[in-house]
């Protein structure tokens, strides 16, 4: 556990991306720690008990999986940052493995180094049989589902200067093209994680439904419709609300005295 503490400190330094305000963007650090927790729980599932999992190497791989992305995103040269748009996930995994070699050369032994890099690289391979890579892949895909997944999605839109309406268009397009169903079918190796992803997706759907209602002021439209259907009730309520709170309280007590 002592070595993991040291590696966490190194990972935080690598994943912290400078901002114009001078304070580091901790988004990747937060995600790495969340994926790390996911990995720890997934590794304890009953369907994985028959596998021998290298927990230490798995944890390190989870922390450094996004280090390749951080390397480019933290560059002051805008042209270098623009390279990110052309990099594939495979490219980023390779760069992450390079960062592991550079930053952890004095911390890991050769066997650990090879194992950690293999886990990172293989985590994007659907055909891999490396159990730690499979766990890491499911952990990261689970992070795209549910409330956290929506947060990640909205953050990307905010970074690119887009608003709620743009996010709703993207969400509806994904529903129309069966994107989420495909993710559930193809992104998870372990049935327990897949079931949890389904529950998280259902929670996300409820949130997006409410977001859509509020964005178009649908709940206000419902109130207006109620008032049209029951005009007298709406007037009575508005007249009462014109009285100051003290007066309303006094009228209420008078009513109680008159009707014991």
Secondary structure, DSSP 8 states (H G I E B T S, - for coil): -HHHHHHHHHHHHHH-B--TTSS-B-HHHHHHHHHHHHHHHHTTSGGGTTS---HHHHHHHHHHTTHHHHHHHT-S-HHHHHGGGG--HHHHHHHHHHHHHHHSTTTS-HHHHHHHHHHHHHTT-TT---HHHHHHHHHHHHTTSHHHHHHHHHHHHHHTT--HHHHHHHHHHHHHTTHHHHHHHHS-SSHHHHHHHHHHHHHHHHHHHHHHHHHTTHHHHHHHHHHHHTHHHHHHHHHHHHS-HHHHHHHHHHHHHHT-
